[in-house]
């Protein structure tokens, strides 16, 4: 088993782990400063980061490792959230759909 210091993603100048409450306070303060109209938590950032990685083609096994999930099924939950986005993929990428797109005018 690794020590808490080895598991900590962020360390203070003293080398001790940054507490979760400190990270949460920084995240909430930044969200408030950005005038984000809903509650933002460190988990929101974690979830958003994972979603961006998966939406942009990251391998689910790599995302699983980054998030520290023991089982890929836990990470797979993130893929369900954007499954509705999959309907747009053929329209964007399928060769036959190229004919149905409006053509851009040349400058």
N, C-alpha and C positions, 0 to 999 in steps of 0.2 A: 504494500500500500504506500502510495506517495504521501509525502508530508503536505499539510495545507499550503505551505509556501510554494511547493512544486506545482500544485493544482491551480493556484491563483493566476488569473489572466492579467491582473494589474497589481503592481506592488508600489508601496510608498517609498520615499527616498530612504527610509530606514530599512527597507527590505521586507517589511511585513505586508501581508495582504491588505488591500483596500477593502473596507467593509461594504457589504451590499447596500446598506442604508446610505452610505456616502455616494455610491454610484447612482442610486435612485434619486437622491437630492439633486445631483448634477443634471440628470436627465430631465427631471421635472422643471428645474430652473431654466434649462435651455428651451424646453417646449413652451414655457410661459413667456420667455423673452421673444420667441418666434411667433407668439400669439396663436399657437395651435389650439383650436377650440375644444379639444377633448383631452382626456387624461392619457398621458404618454408614460409608459413604464419602461424599465430596462428590458422587460420581456417583449414589449412592443417592438423595440429595436432589434431584438434577437429574431423575432418572427419575421419582421420586415426584411432583414438581411438575408434570412434563409429563402424567403419568397423571391427576392431579387436574384439570388444565385440560381435557383431552380428555373425561374422564368427565362433566364439568359443562358441556359444550357449546361449548368453545372451538373455533374454526376451526383445522383442522390446519395451514393455511398460516401462521397467526399463531404457532402453537406452533413451527413450523419456523423462523420468523424469530427468535423468542426464544431458541431453542436454538443458532442459528447453523448449522443444517444446510444444506449446499449443495443437496441433493436431497430432495424430499418423500418419496421412498421410504425414506430413513433415518428420517424422523419417523414414517412409516407403521408401522414396527416396533412403536412404542408402542401402536398401535391393535390389533394382534394379541393383545396381552396381555390385553385386556379384552373380546375378542370373545365370550367365554362369557357376559359380562354382558348381551349383547344379547338372549339368550333371555328374560330377565326383562322386557324393555321392553314387549312386547305385553301381558303380564299386568298390568303397572303402568299402561299408558296407553291400551290399546285400549278403545273404548266398550263392546263386547260383554262384555268382561271385568268391567265394572262390575257386571253382574248376578250374576256368580259370586263376588264378594267377600262375606265376611260383613259384615253391617251393624253399625255401631257403635250401641250403645245411647245414647239421649239421657240427659243428666244429670238 
